[in-house]
Amino acid sequence: MLRYVQNMGRSFMLPVSVLPAAALLLGIGYAIDPTGWGGESVIAGFFINAGGSILDHLAIIFAVGLAFGMSKDKNGAAAITGLVSFLVVTNLLSAESVALLQGVAVEEVGEAFGVIENNVLIGIITGLISAALYNRFSETKLPPYLAFFSGRRAVPIIAVFVMLAVTGVLYVAWPLLYNALFNFGEWISGLGALGAGIYGFFNRLLIPTGLHHALNSVFWFDTVGINDIGNFWASEGEAGITGRYQAGFFPIMMFGLPGAALAMYHTAKTKYKKAAGSVLLATALTAFLTGVTEPMEFSFMFLAPLLYVVHAFLTGLSMFIAATFEWTAGFGFSAGLIDFVLSTQVPIANQPYMLIVQGLVFFVLYYVIFRVIITMLDLKTPGRDASVLAEDGASSVSDDSVQSEQKASGSFDDKYSQQADKILIGLGGRENIDTVDYCTTRLRINVHDDSKIDEGQIKTSGAHGVIKPGKNNVHVVVGTEVEHVAEEMKRML
């Protein structure tokens, strides 16, 4: 079950990856026409409507993306199945169709059916069912006279009939589920700034498991009625409220974690300072510019878990403070400088530059707290121990057996090939690999025998961390270039 949820979290990243395009288009449009929202400028309206076309159809994007991402071989037929499934369900359960079935006026149909076409949860449900159907029936063999419809072609057809049954279930269950989710969203929203703080705390705590993506979907998209990202970039809702489940991340990612990096650099031993500095500078810049924090977080997550708990607490605190003062900004990808600049152009953004002031305070907080804890407890963060540096990819020493394995596997000039080769060796070789996949910064690999995994060897590749969330399941934190490494691994396999 854990593996399934983790795979679902990874698959969320495919539809989420289109959000930066929406943010860029909307940011440009709002910069041209910050008050008319495109009504006073044809060019601004062009960009705003282009960005809105993505946000207005997130549900169908999730249906297609999850069907593709959860399929066993990432084939386009799975994506088509997701599209077909979504269209069948949403058309049969639209307010007009339900009104026809019930013999009443459209206005008398329950609110749940009026929002079903744009509800991300429906996209998630249909996408997951479609992937399951694809994985089960994509190799179906039919008699010769029906051979054209065998295999992958059979899956969308099967999905149509399965979705008729799913529609029947949702006809009864969806109003109940919608009302329950709406009440949950109301309860979370009713907690105000405290709710934002609780969310921020658990968002960081769940990162080692990869389950934070599932949590994010509750607050960022239209699953329980919050839809913080969609509403922010559409500039809908209430200034100072819309965006509060995003704003508090900016002080952490742009300032707090770079402050932690500086603390770890200053506490590094002199002979390891240069090596530690190169690793920490790269990860700090990544966090500041793009909001991708996993490479930085994995540099201390397992070496000093206390620091990571402190980091999670400070993230919750930042979210609470930003929400309390109603300073809001939003992101399409993550809370880095690029998204921050774009979000300041959105009309509903409320005193966004105060987040920079808050960020400077958190830079100092992170620096002081991390430096004190590291020195008092003598934590082995990057630069305080030679073996830790090896783990963080700053330097590495391979024993003779590893070197001989690398020679046997062939010589690679491309850096991604070299990195993939070292990771493959550390995972026990090609024969020990079951599946290889990836998300934003980490490889997600299933192995046949997890006792063959050599974490030290994996980290000689420059990987930032290794996690074993379940039996025969391992995550390797590579960084933002993970896709290239994953493709090289697949090629080698």
C-alpha positions as CSV (number, residue, x, y, z in Angstrom):
1,M,0.0,0.0,0.0
2,L,2.8,2.4,0.9
3,R,4.5,1.7,-2.4
4,Y,1.3,2.4,-4.3
5,V,0.8,5.8,-2.5
6,Q,4.4,6.7,-3.1
7,N,4.0,5.9,-6.8
8,M,0.9,8.0,-6.8
9,G,2.8,10.9,-5.2
10,R,5.4,10.6,-7.9
11,S,2.8,10.6,-10.7
12,F,1.3,13.8,-9.3
13,M,4.5,15.6,-10.5
14,L,3.6,15.1,-14.2
15,P,0.4,17.2,-14.2
16,V,1.9,19.6,-11.6
17,S,4.8,20.2,-14.0
18,V,2.6,22.2,-16.3
19,L,1.8,24.8,-13.6
20,P,5.0,26.8,-14.1
21,A,3.8,27.5,-17.7
22,A,0.5,28.8,-16.3
23,A,2.3,30.9,-13.7
24,L,4.6,32.4,-16.4
25,L,1.8,33.3,-18.7
26,L,-0.4,34.8,-16.0
27,G,2.5,36.7,-14.5
28,I,3.3,38.3,-17.8
29,G,-0.4,39.1,-18.4
30,Y,-0.9,40.6,-14.9
31,A,2.3,42.7,-15.3
32,I,0.9,44.3,-18.4
33,D,-2.5,44.9,-16.9
34,P,-2.4,44.6,-13.1
35,T,-5.9,46.1,-12.5
36,G,-8.0,45.2,-15.5
37,W,-7.1,41.4,-15.4
38,G,-6.8,41.5,-19.2
39,G,-9.9,43.5,-19.8
40,E,-8.0,46.7,-20.7
41,S,-5.3,45.2,-22.9
42,V,-5.6,42.7,-25.7
43,I,-2.1,41.4,-25.2
44,A,-2.6,41.0,-21.4
45,G,-5.9,39.2,-22.0
46,F,-4.1,36.9,-24.5
47,F,-1.5,35.8,-21.8
48,I,-4.0,35.7,-19.0
49,N,-6.5,33.5,-20.9
50,A,-3.6,31.3,-22.1
51,G,-2.5,30.7,-18.5
52,G,-6.1,30.3,-17.4
53,S,-6.7,27.5,-19.9
54,I,-4.3,25.3,-17.9
55,L,-5.8,26.2,-14.5
56,D,-9.3,25.7,-15.7
57,H,-8.6,22.2,-16.9
58,L,-6.4,20.8,-14.1
59,A,-8.9,18.0,-13.4
60,I,-8.5,16.5,-16.9
61,I,-4.8,17.1,-16.8
62,F,-4.6,15.1,-13.6
63,A,-6.7,12.3,-15.1
64,V,-4.4,11.9,-18.1
65,G,-1.2,12.5,-16.1
66,L,-2.0,10.0,-13.4
67,A,-3.2,7.4,-15.8
68,F,0.1,7.7,-17.7
69,G,2.3,8.0,-14.6
70,M,0.8,5.0,-12.8
71,S,0.9,2.8,-15.9
72,K,3.5,0.0,-15.9
73,D,5.2,1.0,-19.1
74,K,4.3,4.7,-19.5
75,N,2.5,4.2,-22.8
76,G,0.3,6.7,-24.5
77,A,-2.6,4.3,-24.5
78,A,-2.8,4.7,-20.7
79,A,-3.1,8.4,-21.1
80,I,-5.9,8.0,-23.7
81,T,-7.7,5.7,-21.3
82,G,-7.5,8.4,-18.6
83,L,-9.0,10.9,-21.0
84,V,-11.8,8.6,-22.0
85,S,-12.6,7.6,-18.4
86,F,-12.7,11.3,-17.3
87,L,-15.0,12.3,-20.1
88,V,-17.4,9.5,-19.6
89,V,-17.8,10.1,-15.8
90,T,-17.9,13.9,-16.0
91,N,-20.4,14.0,-18.9
92,L,-22.7,11.5,-17.3
93,L,-22.6,13.2,-13.9
94,S,-22.8,16.8,-15.2
95,A,-25.6,18.9,-13.8
96,E,-27.4,18.7,-17.1
97,S,-27.2,14.9,-17.3
98,V,-28.3,14.4,-13.7
99,A,-31.2,16.8,-14.2
100,L,-32.3,14.7,-17.1
101,L,-32.0,11.5,-15.1
102,Q,-33.9,12.9,-12.2
103,G,-36.5,14.7,-14.3
104,V,-35.9,18.0,-12.6
105,A,-34.6,21.5,-13.6
106,V,-30.9,22.0,-13.7
107,E,-31.2,24.5,-10.9
108,E,-32.6,21.8,-8.6
109,V,-29.6,19.5,-9.0
110,G,-27.3,19.3,-6.0
111,E,-24.2,21.5,-5.9
112,A,-21.8,18.5,-6.0
113,F,-22.8,17.7,-9.6
114,G,-22.4,21.3,-10.6
115,V,-18.6,21.3,-9.9
116,I,-17.7,17.8,-11.0
117,E,-16.3,18.7,-14.4
118,N,-13.5,20.8,-12.8
119,N,-12.9,18.8,-9.6
120,V,-9.3,17.5,-9.4
121,L,-10.4,14.6,-7.1
122,I,-12.6,13.2,-10.0
123,G,-9.5,13.5,-12.2
124,I,-7.5,11.6,-9.6
125,I,-10.1,8.9,-9.2
126,T,-10.5,8.3,-13.0
127,G,-6.8,8.5,-13.6
128,L,-6.0,5.8,-11.0
129,I,-8.7,3.5,-12.2
130,S,-7.6,3.9,-15.8
131,A,-4.0,3.1,-14.8
132,A,-5.2,0.0,-13.0
133,L,-7.2,-1.1,-16.1
134,Y,-4.3,-0.5,-18.3
135,N,-1.9,-2.5,-16.1
136,R,-4.4,-5.4,-16.0
137,F,-5.7,-5.5,-19.6
138,S,-2.9,-4.0,-21.8
139,E,-1.7,-7.5,-22.9
140,T,-5.2,-9.0,-23.5
141,K,-5.4,-11.4,-26.4
142,L,-8.6,-11.5,-28.4
143,P,-9.7,-14.0,-31.1
144,P,-8.2,-13.5,-34.6
145,Y,-11.4,-11.8,-35.9
146,L,-11.1,-9.2,-33.1
147,A,-7.3,-9.1,-33.1
148,F,-7.2,-5.4,-34.1
149,F,-8.7,-4.5,-30.7
150,S,-6.3,-6.7,-28.7
151,G,-3.7,-5.4,-26.2
152,R,-3.5,-1.7,-25.6
153,R,-6.3,-0.9,-28.0
154,A,-8.7,-2.9,-25.8
155,V,-8.1,-0.8,-22.7
156,P,-10.0,2.4,-23.5
157,I,-12.9,0.3,-24.7
158,I,-12.9,-1.7,-21.5
159,A,-12.6,1.6,-19.6
160,V,-15.8,3.0,-21.2
161,F,-17.9,0.1,-19.7
162,V,-16.1,0.1,-16.4
163,M,-16.7,3.8,-16.1
164,L,-20.5,3.2,-16.5
165,A,-20.3,1.2,-13.3
166,V,-18.1,3.8,-11.6
167,T,-20.6,6.5,-12.6
168,G,-23.4,4.5,-11.0
169,V,-21.4,4.3,-7.7
170,L,-20.4,8.0,-7.9
171,Y,-24.0,9.0,-8.6
172,V,-24.8,7.9,-5.0
173,A,-21.4,8.4,-3.3
174,W,-20.2,11.7,-4.9
175,P,-22.7,14.0,-3.1
176,L,-21.8,12.4,0.2
177,L,-18.0,12.5,-0.5
178,Y,-18.2,16.1,-1.8
179,N,-20.0,17.3,1.3
180,A,-17.6,15.5,3.6
181,L,-14.6,17.0,1.7
182,F,-16.2,20.4,1.6
183,N,-16.7,20.3,5.4
184,F,-13.1,19.2,5.9
185,G,-11.9,22.1,3.8
186,E,-14.1,24.4,5.8
187,W,-12.7,23.1,9.0
188,I,-9.1,23.5,7.9
189,S,-9.9,27.0,6.6
190,G,-11.6,27.7,9.9
191,L,-8.3,27.1,11.7
192,G,-6.9,30.1,9.8
193,A,-3.2,30.8,10.3
194,L,-2.9,27.8,12.6
195,G,-4.2,25.5,9.9
196,A,-1.5,26.9,7.5
197,G,1.2,26.3,10.1
198,I,0.1,22.7,10.8
199,Y,0.1,22.0,7.1
200,G,3.6,23.5,6.7
201,F,5.0,21.3,9.5
202,F,3.6,18.1,8.1
203,N,4.6,19.0,4.5
204,R,8.2,18.9,5.5
205,L,7.9,15.9,7.8
206,L,6.5,13.8,5.0
207,I,9.2,14.6,2.5
208,P,11.4,11.5,3.4
209,T,8.5,9.2,2.5
210,G,7.4,11.1,-0.6
211,L,3.9,11.3,0.7
212,H,3.9,15.1,0.9
213,H,2.5,15.2,-2.7
214,A,-0.7,13.7,-1.6
215,L,-1.0,16.2,1.3
216,N,-0.3,19.1,-1.1
217,S,-3.2,18.1,-3.3
218,V,-5.6,18.8,-0.4
219,F,-4.5,22.4,0.0
220,W,-3.2,23.4,-3.5
221,F,-5.9,21.9,-5.8
222,D,-9.6,21.7,-5.9
223,T,-10.0,18.4,-4.0
224,V,-11.6,19.7,-0.8
225,G,-12.6,23.2,-1.9
226,I,-9.4,25.0,-1.0
227,N,-7.7,25.2,-4.4
228,D,-5.1,27.6,-3.2
229,I,-2.9,27.6,-6.3
230,G,-5.7,27.7,-8.8
231,N,-7.5,30.5,-7.0
232,F,-4.4,32.5,-6.5
233,W,-3.3,32.5,-10.1
234,A,-6.8,33.2,-11.2
235,S,-6.8,36.1,-8.8
236,E,-10.0,34.8,-7.2
237,G,-11.0,34.8,-3.5
238,E,-9.9,37.1,-0.8
239,A,-6.7,39.2,-0.7
240,G,-4.6,38.1,2.3
241,I,-6.4,34.7,2.5
242,T,-6.0,33.1,-1.0
243,G,-2.3,32.0,-1.2
244,R,-1.8,31.4,2.5
245,Y,-1.0,27.7,1.9
246,Q,1.9,28.8,-0.3
247,A,3.3,32.1,1.0
248,G,5.1,30.9,4.1
249,F,7.3,28.6,2.0
250,F,9.1,31.5,0.3
251,P,11.0,32.7,3.5
252,I,12.1,29.1,4.1
253,M,13.2,28.1,0.6
254,M,14.7,31.4,-0.5
255,F,16.3,32.4,2.8
256,G,16.0,29.9,5.6
257,L,17.7,26.9,4.0
258,P,20.5,29.1,2.5
259,G,21.0,30.3,6.1
260,A,21.3,26.6,7.2
261,A,23.8,26.0,4.4
262,L,25.9,28.9,5.7
263,A,25.8,27.6,9.2
264,M,26.9,24.1,8.0
265,Y,29.7,25.7,6.0
266,H,31.0,27.8,8.9
267,T,30.9,24.8,11.2
268,A,32.8,22.6,8.7
269,K,36.4,21.6,9.6
270,T,39.0,23.7,7.8
271,K,40.4,20.8,5.7
272,Y,36.9,19.9,4.4
273,K,35.5,23.5,4.1
274,K,36.2,23.8,0.3
275,A,34.6,20.5,-0.5
276,A,31.6,21.2,1.8
277,G,31.2,24.7,0.4
278,S,30.9,23.5,-3.2
279,V,28.0,21.1,-2.2
280,L,26.2,23.5,0.1
281,L,26.5,26.5,-2.3
282,A,25.0,24.5,-5.2
283,T,22.1,23.2,-3.1
284,A,21.5,26.7,-1.5
285,L,21.3,28.4,-4.9
286,T,18.9,25.7,-6.2
287,A,16.6,26.3,-3.2
288,F,16.8,30.1,-3.6
289,L,16.2,30.3,-7.3
290,T,13.8,27.4,-8.0
291,G,12.5,26.4,-4.5
292,V,13.8,22.8,-5.0
293,T,15.0,21.9,-1.5
294,E,15.4,18.2,-1.4
295,P,19.2,18.2,-2.3
296,M,19.7,20.7,0.6
297,E,17.4,18.8,3.0
298,F,19.0,15.5,2.4
299,S,22.4,16.9,3.3
300,F,21.3,16.8,6.9
301,M,18.0,14.9,7.1
302,F,19.5,11.6,8.1
303,L,22.9,12.8,9.4
304,A,21.2,15.1,11.9
305,P,17.4,14.2,12.2
306,L,17.0,16.8,15.1
307,L,17.9,19.5,12.6
308,Y,15.3,18.3,10.2
309,V,12.6,18.3,12.9
310,V,13.7,21.9,13.7
311,H,13.4,22.7,10.0
312,A,9.9,21.3,9.8
313,F,8.9,23.3,12.9
314,L,10.4,26.5,11.4
315,T,8.5,25.9,8.2
316,G,5.2,25.6,10.1
317,L,6.1,28.7,12.0
318,S,6.8,30.6,8.8
319,M,3.5,29.5,7.3
320,F,1.7,30.6,10.5
321,I,3.4,34.0,10.6
322,A,2.7,34.8,6.9
323,A,-0.9,33.7,7.2
324,T,-1.4,35.7,10.4
325,F,-0.2,38.9,8.8
326,E,-2.0,38.0,5.6
327,W,1.2,38.3,3.4
328,T,0.5,36.2,0.4
329,A,2.3,35.1,-2.8
330,G,2.0,32.0,-4.8
331,F,3.9,29.6,-7.0
332,G,3.4,27.5,-10.1
333,F,6.3,25.1,-9.3
334,S,7.9,25.9,-6.0
335,A,8.6,28.8,-3.7
336,G,11.8,30.1,-5.3
337,L,12.8,33.5,-6.6
338,I,11.5,32.9,-10.1
339,D,8.0,32.1,-8.9
340,F,8.1,34.9,-6.4
341,V,8.8,37.5,-9.0
342,L,6.0,36.3,-11.2
343,S,3.5,36.1,-8.3
344,T,4.1,39.7,-7.3
345,Q,2.3,40.7,-10.5
346,V,-0.9,38.8,-9.6
347,P,-3.5,41.3,-8.4
348,I,-4.6,39.2,-5.4
349,A,-1.1,39.0,-4.0
350,N,-1.1,40.9,-0.7
351,Q,2.0,42.7,0.6
352,P,4.2,40.0,-1.0
353,Y,7.5,41.9,-0.4
354,M,7.0,41.5,3.4
355,L,7.8,37.9,2.8
356,I,11.4,39.0,1.9
357,V,11.6,40.8,5.2
358,Q,10.3,37.7,7.0
359,G,12.8,35.7,4.9
360,L,15.7,37.8,6.2
361,V,14.6,37.1,9.7
362,F,14.4,33.4,9.0
363,F,17.8,33.4,7.4
364,V,19.2,34.6,10.7
365,L,17.1,32.1,12.7
366,Y,18.2,29.2,10.6
367,Y,21.8,30.2,10.8
368,V,21.9,30.7,14.5
369,I,19.8,27.7,15.5
370,F,21.7,25.3,13.1
371,R,25.1,26.6,14.1
372,V,24.3,26.3,17.8
373,I,22.9,22.8,17.6
374,I,25.6,21.5,15.3
375,T,28.4,22.7,17.6
376,M,26.8,21.8,20.9
377,L,25.9,18.3,19.8
378,D,28.9,17.8,17.4
379,L,26.6,16.7,14.6
380,K,28.3,15.2,11.5
381,T,26.9,17.6,9.0
382,P,28.7,18.1,5.6
383,G,32.3,19.2,6.2
384,R,32.6,17.8,9.7
385,D,33.6,14.3,8.8
386,A,35.4,12.8,5.8
387,S,32.8,10.0,5.4
388,V,30.0,12.5,5.4
389,L,31.6,14.4,2.6
390,A,31.8,11.2,0.6
391,E,28.1,10.6,1.2
392,D,27.3,14.1,0.0
393,G,29.2,13.6,-3.2
394,A,31.9,16.2,-2.5
395,S,34.6,13.5,-2.5
396,S,34.5,9.8,-2.7
397,V,36.8,6.8,-2.4
398,S,35.9,3.5,-4.0
399,D,37.4,0.3,-2.9
400,D,39.1,-2.1,-5.3
401,S,36.0,-4.3,-5.7
402,V,33.9,-1.3,-6.6
403,Q,36.5,0.0,-9.1
404,S,36.7,-3.4,-10.7
405,E,32.9,-3.5,-11.1
406,Q,33.0,-0.1,-12.7
407,K,35.6,-1.2,-15.2
408,A,33.6,-4.3,-16.0
409,S,30.5,-2.3,-16.6
410,G,32.3,-0.2,-19.2
411,S,33.7,3.3,-19.4
412,F,31.4,6.3,-19.8
413,D,32.3,9.8,-20.8
414,D,28.9,11.4,-20.1
415,K,28.5,12.5,-16.5
416,Y,25.0,11.1,-16.3
417,S,26.2,7.8,-17.6
418,Q,28.9,7.7,-15.0
419,Q,26.5,8.6,-12.3
420,A,23.9,6.0,-13.4
421,D,26.6,3.3,-13.6
422,K,27.7,3.9,-10.0
423,I,24.1,3.9,-8.8
424,L,23.4,0.7,-10.6
425,I,26.4,-1.0,-9.0
426,G,25.3,0.3,-5.6
427,L,21.9,-1.2,-6.1
428,G,23.3,-4.6,-6.6
429,G,23.8,-4.6,-10.4
430,R,21.4,-4.8,-13.3
431,E,20.0,-8.2,-12.4
432,N,18.8,-6.8,-9.0
433,I,16.7,-4.0,-10.6
434,D,13.0,-4.4,-11.0
435,T,11.7,-1.0,-12.0
436,V,13.2,2.5,-12.3
437,D,11.2,5.7,-12.1
438,Y,11.7,9.3,-10.9
439,C,10.0,12.4,-9.5
440,T,11.3,16.0,-9.2
441,T,14.7,15.2,-7.5
442,R,14.8,11.5,-6.7
443,L,15.0,8.1,-8.4
444,R,12.4,5.7,-7.2
445,I,13.6,2.2,-7.7
446,N,12.2,-1.3,-6.9
447,V,14.8,-4.0,-6.4
448,H,14.6,-7.8,-6.0
449,D,16.9,-8.1,-3.0
450,D,17.4,-5.0,-0.8
451,S,20.2,-6.7,1.1
452,K,22.4,-6.1,-2.0
453,I,22.1,-2.3,-1.7
454,D,25.3,-0.5,-0.9
455,E,24.5,3.0,0.2
456,G,28.1,4.0,0.4
457,Q,28.7,3.1,-3.3
458,I,25.5,4.9,-4.3
459,K,26.7,8.1,-2.7
460,T,30.0,8.0,-4.5
461,S,27.9,8.9,-7.5
462,G,27.1,12.3,-6.0
463,A,23.7,11.3,-4.7
464,H,22.5,13.5,-1.9
465,G,20.7,10.8,0.1
466,V,19.3,7.3,0.0
467,I,16.0,6.3,1.5
468,K,14.4,2.9,2.0
469,P,10.7,3.6,2.5
470,G,9.7,0.0,2.2
471,K,10.9,-3.5,1.5
472,N,12.6,-3.7,-1.9
473,N,11.9,0.0,-2.4
474,V,14.7,2.6,-2.5
475,H,14.8,6.3,-3.3
476,V,18.0,7.9,-4.4
477,V,18.1,11.7,-4.2
478,V,20.0,12.9,-7.2
479,G,18.8,16.5,-7.6
480,T,17.1,18.5,-10.4
481,E,19.0,16.5,-13.2
482,V,17.4,13.3,-12.0
483,E,15.5,12.7,-15.3
484,H,18.8,12.4,-17.3
485,V,20.2,9.9,-14.8
486,A,17.0,7.9,-14.8
487,E,17.0,7.7,-18.6
488,E,20.6,6.6,-18.6
489,M,19.8,3.9,-16.1
490,K,16.9,2.7,-18.2
491,R,19.1,2.7,-21.3
492,M,21.7,0.6,-19.4
493,L,19.0,-1.8,-18.3
